[in-house]
Amino acid sequence: MVSFRFPFSFSQPSLPKPPRATSSSSRFSVSAVAVTLTVGAAGAAVAASRNPSHSILDWVFSPHRSSLLPWGSMTLADSSSESVAEPKTGFSFPATIGESRRLLGVGLRKKSVLGLKNIDVYAFGIYADCDDVKKLVGEKYASLAASELRGNKAFMDQLMEADIKMTIRLQIVYGKLNIRSVRNAFQESVGNRLKKFGGVDNDELLQSFTGLFKDEYKIPRSSIIDLTQEPGHVLSVAIEGNHVGSVKSKLLCRSILDLYIGEEPFDKNAREDFLDNVASLAAHK
């Protein structure tokens, strides 16, 4: 039996710019006033064949691999949309969650198995509290134009370390994924980030996070996992809307965010969309 280990290794002017449709990405923008997103030319849903006799219990892949794919394009609409679909899978994300967290980027995590086929593992949405983002911009970078913010590394570092309410929402696409795979994946990917930003292994902190993903939780296709940075750098984890635990750690929050909006994110296009839309919010400060 071949065993794989998958890391969820688990990252403008007055009006938002039109999305940049390319052959290898799906892009979208939001305004600070309303999210005006609809799916345009959504890609067909994947009809990935699955062999019932082939069991994939764990997965192994590098957290530095890119997941760029020739998706469809997403375009601005004239009116607000209540949700935004990840075009490759069709999985939908609400345009807002909570009182003021807006969807600023969507992406897809894929895995190539032995170079033979690609598996859509999960789609994800990146949310941030608009008021918190604009406050950060006003305090630190009020003099910079939106175009300058997009390419400002110092701003990006400050954004990831700031006490801003953010949520990474994961929607499971691959129906055979189990909670043990998620736990093992975080063990590797988050562990690497903790060492990257903390300088040393931090097994106790890592265990306090991965221990939240208990075997009793089931995550069939379409299941939702929310990783939310609450005020005070508290990382809150919810599975299917049920809160399963929290860990207070600025280092852990930074490590999670780095997987999606850091310099080596799971999906580079999702990160770029996130940065463009943060800059769009800044333009409305």
C-alpha positions as CSV (number, residue, x, y, z in Angstrom):
1,M,0.0,0.0,0.0
2,V,1.4,3.3,-1.0
3,S,1.0,6.0,1.7
4,F,0.9,9.7,1.0
5,R,1.0,12.5,3.5
6,F,-0.9,15.7,2.6
7,P,-0.1,19.0,4.3
8,F,-2.9,21.4,4.7
9,S,0.5,22.8,4.7
10,F,-2.1,24.5,6.0
11,S,-2.1,33.5,2.2
12,Q,-6.7,51.7,-6.8
13,P,-8.5,54.3,-7.7
14,S,-11.9,55.3,-6.4
15,L,-13.4,52.2,-7.9
16,P,-11.9,48.8,-7.8
17,K,-10.0,47.8,-10.9
18,P,-11.4,45.2,-13.3
19,P,-10.1,41.7,-12.7
20,R,-7.2,40.6,-14.8
21,A,-8.3,37.5,-16.7
22,T,-5.4,35.3,-17.8
23,S,-5.1,31.8,-19.0
24,S,-3.7,30.7,-15.6
25,S,-5.6,32.5,-13.0
26,S,-9.0,33.7,-11.7
27,R,-8.9,37.2,-10.4
28,F,-11.4,39.5,-8.7
29,S,-11.6,42.8,-6.9
30,V,-13.9,44.3,-4.2
31,S,-14.7,47.9,-3.2
32,A,-14.8,49.1,0.3
33,V,-18.5,50.0,-0.1
34,A,-19.9,46.8,-1.5
35,V,-18.6,43.5,-2.7
36,T,-19.6,43.4,-6.4
37,L,-18.5,40.1,-7.5
38,T,-20.0,37.4,-9.7
39,V,-18.6,34.5,-11.4
40,G,-17.9,35.1,-15.1
41,A,-17.0,32.1,-17.2
42,A,-16.9,29.8,-14.2
43,G,-14.8,26.7,-15.0
44,A,-16.6,23.4,-15.2
45,A,-16.8,21.4,-12.0
46,V,-14.1,18.8,-11.8
47,A,-15.3,15.2,-12.5
48,A,-12.3,13.6,-10.9
49,S,-12.4,9.8,-11.1
50,R,-12.0,8.0,-7.9
51,N,-11.0,4.3,-7.5
52,P,-12.8,2.9,-4.4
53,S,-10.0,0.4,-4.0
54,H,-7.4,3.0,-3.8
55,S,-7.2,4.4,-0.3
56,I,-5.2,7.6,0.4
57,L,-4.8,7.9,4.1
58,D,-2.0,10.4,4.4
59,W,-0.4,12.7,1.9
60,V,3.1,14.0,1.4
61,F,4.0,17.1,-0.5
62,S,6.0,20.2,-0.2
63,P,4.2,23.3,1.1
64,H,6.1,25.3,-1.5
65,R,4.5,23.9,-4.5
66,S,2.3,26.2,-6.6
67,S,-1.3,25.4,-7.4
68,L,-1.7,27.7,-10.5
69,L,-4.2,26.3,-12.9
70,P,-6.0,27.6,-16.0
71,W,-9.2,28.7,-14.3
72,G,-12.1,30.7,-15.7
73,S,-12.4,34.4,-14.9
74,M,-14.4,36.4,-12.3
75,T,-15.7,39.8,-13.2
76,L,-17.3,42.7,-11.5
77,A,-21.0,43.1,-11.5
78,D,-23.2,46.1,-11.3
79,S,-24.8,45.0,-8.0
80,S,-23.7,43.3,-4.9
81,S,-23.4,39.6,-4.8
82,E,-24.1,37.6,-1.7
83,S,-21.5,34.9,-2.5
84,V,-18.4,34.3,-4.7
85,A,-17.7,31.0,-6.3
86,E,-14.2,29.5,-6.7
87,P,-14.5,28.9,-10.4
88,K,-12.6,25.6,-10.8
89,T,-14.7,23.7,-8.3
90,G,-17.8,25.9,-8.1
91,F,-17.6,26.0,-4.3
92,S,-19.2,29.2,-3.0
93,F,-18.0,31.6,-0.3
94,P,-20.1,34.3,1.3
95,A,-19.0,37.8,0.3
96,T,-19.1,38.7,4.0
97,I,-18.9,36.9,7.3
98,G,-19.5,38.3,10.7
99,E,-20.2,42.0,10.8
100,S,-17.4,43.4,8.7
101,R,-15.1,40.7,7.4
102,R,-15.0,40.9,3.6
103,L,-13.9,38.3,1.2
104,L,-10.6,39.6,-0.3
105,G,-9.4,36.5,-2.2
106,V,-10.3,32.9,-3.2
107,G,-8.0,30.1,-4.1
108,L,-7.7,26.3,-4.7
109,R,-5.3,23.9,-3.1
110,K,-4.4,21.0,-5.4
111,K,-2.2,18.0,-5.1
112,S,-0.5,16.0,-7.8
113,V,-0.4,12.3,-6.9
114,L,2.8,10.6,-8.3
115,G,2.6,13.0,-11.3
116,L,-0.3,11.0,-12.7
117,K,-3.3,13.2,-11.8
118,N,-4.2,16.3,-9.9
119,I,-6.7,16.2,-7.0
120,D,-8.6,19.3,-5.9
121,V,-8.1,19.1,-2.1
122,Y,-9.9,22.2,-0.9
123,A,-11.0,25.7,-1.9
124,F,-10.4,28.6,0.4
125,G,-11.4,32.2,1.0
126,I,-9.4,34.9,2.7
127,Y,-11.4,37.4,4.8
128,A,-10.3,40.5,6.7
129,D,-12.1,43.1,8.8
130,C,-12.3,46.1,6.6
131,D,-12.4,48.6,9.5
132,D,-9.3,47.1,11.0
133,V,-7.4,47.1,7.6
134,K,-8.3,50.8,7.0
135,K,-7.3,51.7,10.5
136,L,-3.9,50.0,10.0
137,V,-3.4,51.9,6.7
138,G,-4.4,55.2,8.3
139,E,-2.0,54.8,11.2
140,K,1.1,53.6,9.3
141,Y,0.8,54.1,5.6
142,A,-1.7,57.0,5.0
143,S,0.7,58.8,2.8
144,L,1.2,55.9,0.3
145,A,-0.9,55.4,-2.8
146,A,-2.7,52.2,-3.4
147,S,-0.2,51.1,-6.0
148,E,2.6,51.6,-3.6
149,L,0.9,49.6,-0.9
150,R,0.6,46.6,-3.2
151,G,4.3,46.2,-3.5
152,N,5.3,47.3,0.0
153,K,6.8,44.3,1.9
154,A,6.9,46.3,5.2
155,F,3.2,46.9,4.9
156,M,2.5,43.2,4.2
157,D,4.6,42.2,7.2
158,Q,2.8,44.7,9.4
159,L,-0.6,43.5,8.1
160,M,0.2,39.9,9.0
161,E,1.4,40.8,12.5
162,A,-1.3,43.4,13.3
163,D,-4.2,42.6,15.6
164,I,-6.7,42.4,12.7
165,K,-9.6,40.1,12.7
166,M,-9.1,37.7,9.7
167,T,-10.5,34.3,8.7
168,I,-9.2,31.7,6.4
169,R,-12.2,29.6,5.4
170,L,-11.5,26.1,3.9
171,Q,-14.1,24.0,2.1
172,I,-13.2,20.4,1.6
173,V,-13.3,19.3,-2.0
174,Y,-11.6,15.9,-1.9
175,G,-14.2,13.6,-0.4
176,K,-11.7,11.1,1.0
177,L,-9.8,13.5,3.2
178,N,-10.0,12.7,6.9
179,I,-9.2,14.6,10.0
180,R,-6.0,12.7,10.6
181,S,-4.6,13.9,7.3
182,V,-5.5,17.5,8.3
183,R,-3.8,17.1,11.6
184,N,-0.6,15.5,10.1
185,A,-0.6,18.2,7.4
186,F,-0.7,21.0,9.9
187,Q,1.9,19.3,12.0
188,E,4.3,19.7,9.1
189,S,3.3,23.0,7.4
190,V,2.6,25.0,10.5
191,G,5.5,23.5,12.3
192,N,7.8,24.7,9.5
193,R,6.4,28.2,9.8
194,L,6.7,28.3,13.6
195,K,10.4,27.5,13.2
196,K,10.7,30.0,10.4
197,F,9.3,32.9,12.4
198,G,10.3,31.7,15.9
199,G,13.8,30.5,15.2
200,V,13.4,27.2,17.0
201,D,11.0,24.3,17.1
202,N,8.0,25.0,19.2
203,D,6.5,21.5,19.8
204,E,4.2,22.6,22.7
205,L,2.6,25.4,20.8
206,L,2.2,23.3,17.7
207,Q,0.6,20.5,19.7
208,S,-1.8,22.9,21.3
209,F,-3.1,23.7,17.8
210,T,-3.0,20.3,16.0
211,G,-4.6,18.7,19.1
212,L,-7.8,20.6,18.3
213,F,-8.3,18.3,15.2
214,K,-9.6,15.3,17.0
215,D,-10.4,11.9,15.4
216,E,-14.1,12.3,16.3
217,Y,-14.6,15.1,13.8
218,K,-15.8,14.1,10.3
219,I,-15.0,16.2,7.3
220,P,-16.8,14.9,4.2
221,R,-16.9,16.9,1.0
222,S,-18.1,20.5,1.4
223,S,-17.2,20.6,5.1
224,I,-16.0,24.0,6.3
225,I,-13.1,24.7,8.6
226,D,-12.6,28.3,9.8
227,L,-9.3,29.5,11.1
228,T,-10.0,32.9,12.6
229,Q,-7.6,35.4,14.2
230,E,-9.6,37.0,16.9
231,P,-8.6,40.2,18.8
232,G,-5.6,39.7,21.0
233,H,-4.0,37.3,18.5
234,V,-6.2,34.4,19.5
235,L,-6.5,31.7,16.8
236,S,-10.0,30.2,16.9
237,V,-10.8,27.0,15.1
238,A,-14.3,26.0,14.0
239,I,-15.4,22.9,12.1
240,E,-18.8,23.0,10.4
241,G,-19.7,26.1,12.5
242,N,-18.8,24.4,15.8
243,H,-16.1,26.0,17.8
244,V,-13.5,23.3,18.7
245,G,-10.9,25.4,20.5
246,S,-8.6,28.4,20.6
247,V,-4.9,29.1,21.1
248,K,-3.6,32.5,22.1
249,S,-0.3,33.1,20.2
250,K,0.8,35.8,17.8
251,L,3.4,33.5,16.4
252,L,0.8,30.8,15.6
253,C,-1.5,33.4,13.9
254,R,1.4,34.7,11.8
255,S,2.4,31.1,10.8
256,I,-1.2,30.3,9.7
257,L,-1.6,33.5,7.7
258,D,1.8,33.0,6.0
259,L,0.5,29.8,4.4
260,Y,-2.0,31.9,2.4
261,I,-0.7,35.4,2.1
262,G,3.0,35.0,2.8
263,E,5.9,35.1,0.3
264,E,5.4,31.4,-0.6
265,P,1.6,30.9,-0.4
266,F,-0.4,27.9,-1.4
267,D,-2.0,29.9,-4.3
268,K,-0.1,32.9,-5.6
269,N,-3.1,34.3,-7.5
270,A,-5.2,34.3,-4.3
271,R,-2.5,36.2,-2.5
272,E,-2.2,38.8,-5.3
273,D,-6.0,39.3,-5.3
274,F,-5.9,39.7,-1.5
275,L,-3.2,42.4,-1.8
276,D,-4.9,44.2,-4.6
277,N,-8.2,44.3,-2.6
278,V,-6.5,45.4,0.6
279,A,-5.0,48.3,-1.5
280,S,-8.5,49.0,-2.8
281,L,-9.8,49.3,0.8
282,A,-6.9,51.6,1.5
283,A,-7.9,53.8,-1.3
284,H,-11.2,54.3,0.4
285,K,-9.7,55.3,3.7
